[in-house]
């Protein structure tokens, strides 16, 4: 269990931050950007959950996802391989990715097939889930860039973000009255 007695340490005043292991990194380092954006996605899901109380199954999924995102943040903040004899690093697992896939299949089954792309909006829950989805996609892009620079990165981390954005899309449709309140894209609707 983590215990935080002091909130500020002043060690980051020089623009660097400490990872779980390894040398300090600049706060604009790609790895720090990646796990910082995962944190932003988690915060966005906290806001989403203000709208999901009337849908307890969706809210329970979002609660688990928030915890998983902390696992993912720890994974991304821990570069390199484990050191023999030291505590094993927390990593995103294939089981966590599979759980997302099962939820996607479960909730997508009850939705009508789409005939158009969906614009963000609909209900407050649906719109908030779309915002969270776009933050997750940004985190995914940063992890792709990080994996290109640091190929030892856990591949399940990238898979998790990819599936999570899909789940959030499906849940946005569920939050939009199972798609009945989706806002559909009409190509060229407002052109000449």
C-alpha positions as CSV (number, residue, x, y, z in Angstrom):
1,X,0.0,0.0,0.0
2,X,1.2,3.5,-0.8
3,X,1.5,6.0,2.0
4,X,1.9,9.7,1.2
5,X,2.7,11.9,4.2
6,X,4.1,14.8,2.3
7,X,2.6,16.1,-0.9
8,X,5.4,18.3,-2.1
9,X,9.1,17.4,-2.1
10,X,10.6,20.2,-4.2
11,X,12.6,17.5,-6.1
12,X,10.7,18.4,-9.3
13,X,11.5,22.1,-9.1
14,X,14.3,21.6,-11.7
15,X,11.8,20.3,-14.3
16,X,12.6,16.6,-13.7
17,X,10.7,13.8,-12.1
18,X,11.6,10.4,-10.7
19,X,10.4,7.2,-12.3
20,X,10.0,3.9,-10.4
21,X,13.6,3.1,-11.4
22,X,16.3,4.6,-13.5
23,X,17.6,8.1,-13.8
24,X,15.3,11.2,-13.3
25,X,13.7,12.4,-16.5
26,X,12.5,15.7,-17.8
27,X,8.9,16.4,-17.2
28,X,8.4,16.7,-21.0
29,X,10.0,13.3,-21.6
30,X,7.9,11.1,-23.8
31,X,7.5,8.4,-21.1
32,X,6.3,11.1,-18.6
33,X,3.9,12.5,-21.3
34,X,2.6,9.0,-21.9
35,X,1.8,8.1,-18.2
36,X,0.6,11.7,-17.6
37,X,-1.9,11.4,-20.4
38,X,-3.1,8.0,-18.9
39,X,-3.6,10.0,-15.7
40,X,-5.6,12.6,-17.6
41,X,-7.7,9.8,-19.1
42,X,-8.3,8.5,-15.6
43,X,-9.3,11.9,-14.4
44,X,-11.7,12.3,-17.3
45,X,-13.3,8.9,-16.3
46,X,-13.8,10.4,-12.8
47,X,-15.9,13.1,-14.5
48,X,-17.7,10.5,-16.6
49,X,-18.7,8.7,-13.5
50,X,-20.7,11.7,-12.3
51,X,-23.1,10.8,-15.1
52,X,-23.1,7.0,-14.8
53,X,-24.8,6.5,-11.4
54,X,-28.1,5.5,-13.1
55,X,-26.2,2.8,-15.0
56,X,-24.6,0.7,-12.3
57,X,-23.1,-1.9,-14.7
58,X,-21.4,0.8,-16.7
59,X,-20.3,2.5,-13.5
60,X,-18.8,-0.7,-12.2
61,X,-16.8,-1.1,-15.4
62,X,-15.5,2.4,-15.3
63,X,-14.5,1.9,-11.6
64,X,-12.4,-1.1,-12.6
65,X,-10.9,0.7,-15.6
66,X,-9.9,3.6,-13.3
67,X,-7.9,1.1,-11.2
68,X,-6.4,-0.6,-14.3
69,X,-5.3,2.8,-15.5
70,X,-3.3,3.3,-12.3
71,X,-1.7,-0.1,-13.0
72,X,-0.9,1.2,-16.5
73,X,0.6,4.4,-15.2
74,X,2.8,2.3,-12.9
75,X,3.8,0.1,-15.8
76,X,4.7,3.1,-17.9
77,X,6.6,4.8,-15.0
78,X,8.8,1.7,-14.6
79,X,11.2,1.4,-17.5
80,X,13.4,-1.6,-18.1
81,X,13.4,-5.2,-17.0
82,X,12.9,-6.3,-13.4
83,X,16.1,-6.7,-11.3
84,X,16.5,-10.3,-9.9
85,X,15.8,-10.3,-6.2
86,X,13.8,-7.1,-6.2
87,X,10.0,-6.7,-6.2
88,X,8.3,-7.6,-9.5
89,X,7.0,-4.6,-11.4
90,X,3.3,-4.0,-11.8
91,X,2.5,-4.6,-15.5
92,X,-0.7,-4.6,-17.6
93,X,-1.5,-8.2,-18.4
94,X,-3.2,-10.0,-21.2
95,X,-6.0,-10.9,-18.8
96,X,-6.8,-7.2,-18.3
97,X,-6.9,-6.7,-22.1
98,X,-9.2,-9.8,-22.5
99,X,-11.5,-8.4,-19.8
100,X,-12.0,-5.3,-21.9
101,X,-12.7,-7.4,-25.0
102,X,-15.4,-9.3,-23.1
103,X,-17.0,-6.1,-22.0
104,X,-16.9,-4.7,-25.6
105,X,-18.6,-7.9,-26.9
106,X,-21.1,-7.9,-24.1
107,X,-22.3,-4.4,-24.6
108,X,-22.0,-4.2,-28.4
109,X,-24.2,-7.2,-28.8
110,X,-27.3,-5.1,-27.8
111,X,-26.5,-2.2,-30.1
112,X,-27.9,-1.7,-33.6
113,X,-25.2,-1.8,-36.3
114,X,-24.0,1.7,-37.3
115,X,-24.9,3.1,-40.7
116,X,-22.7,6.2,-40.2
117,X,-19.9,7.5,-38.1
118,X,-21.0,8.8,-34.7
119,X,-20.3,12.4,-33.7
120,X,-19.5,13.0,-30.0
121,X,-22.6,14.1,-28.2
122,X,-26.0,12.7,-27.4
123,X,-26.5,12.5,-23.7
124,X,-24.2,14.0,-21.0
125,X,-22.9,10.4,-20.3
126,X,-22.4,9.7,-24.0
127,X,-20.6,13.0,-24.6
128,X,-18.4,12.6,-21.6
129,X,-17.4,9.0,-22.6
130,X,-16.5,10.4,-26.1
131,X,-14.2,12.9,-24.5
132,X,-12.6,10.2,-22.4
133,X,-12.2,8.1,-25.5
134,X,-10.2,10.8,-27.3
135,X,-7.9,11.3,-24.3
136,X,-7.3,7.5,-24.3
137,X,-6.5,7.7,-28.1
138,X,-4.0,10.4,-27.4
139,X,-2.4,8.3,-24.7
140,X,-2.2,5.4,-27.2
141,X,-0.4,7.6,-29.7
142,X,2.1,8.6,-27.1
143,X,2.7,5.0,-26.1
144,X,3.2,4.1,-29.8
145,X,5.9,6.8,-30.0
146,X,7.4,5.6,-26.7
147,X,7.6,2.0,-27.9
148,X,9.4,3.1,-31.0
149,X,12.1,4.7,-28.8
150,X,12.1,2.1,-26.0
151,X,11.2,-1.2,-27.7
152,X,11.3,-3.1,-24.3
153,X,8.0,-1.5,-23.4
154,X,5.3,-3.9,-22.3
155,X,3.2,-4.6,-25.5
156,X,0.1,-5.3,-23.4
157,X,0.1,-1.6,-22.4
158,X,-0.5,-0.5,-25.9
159,X,-3.1,-3.2,-26.5
160,X,-4.9,-2.1,-23.3
161,X,-5.3,1.5,-24.5
162,X,-6.4,0.4,-28.0
163,X,-9.2,-1.8,-26.5
164,X,-10.1,0.7,-23.9
165,X,-10.9,3.4,-26.5
166,X,-13.1,0.8,-28.3
167,X,-14.9,0.0,-25.0
168,X,-15.5,3.7,-24.3
169,X,-17.0,4.1,-27.8
170,X,-19.3,1.2,-27.2
171,X,-20.2,2.5,-23.7
172,X,-20.9,6.0,-25.2
173,X,-23.5,4.4,-27.5
174,X,-24.9,2.5,-24.5
175,X,-25.1,5.8,-22.6
176,X,-26.8,7.3,-25.6
177,X,-29.9,5.2,-24.9
178,X,-28.3,2.2,-26.6
179,X,-27.6,4.3,-29.7
180,X,-31.0,5.9,-30.1
181,X,-29.6,9.2,-29.1
182,X,-26.3,8.9,-31.1
183,X,-25.5,11.9,-33.2
184,X,-24.8,10.6,-36.6
185,X,-22.4,12.2,-39.1
186,X,-24.1,13.3,-42.3
187,X,-21.3,13.8,-44.9
188,X,-21.4,17.2,-46.7
189,X,-24.6,18.2,-44.8
190,X,-23.6,21.9,-44.6
191,X,-21.8,22.4,-47.8
192,X,-22.9,24.6,-50.7
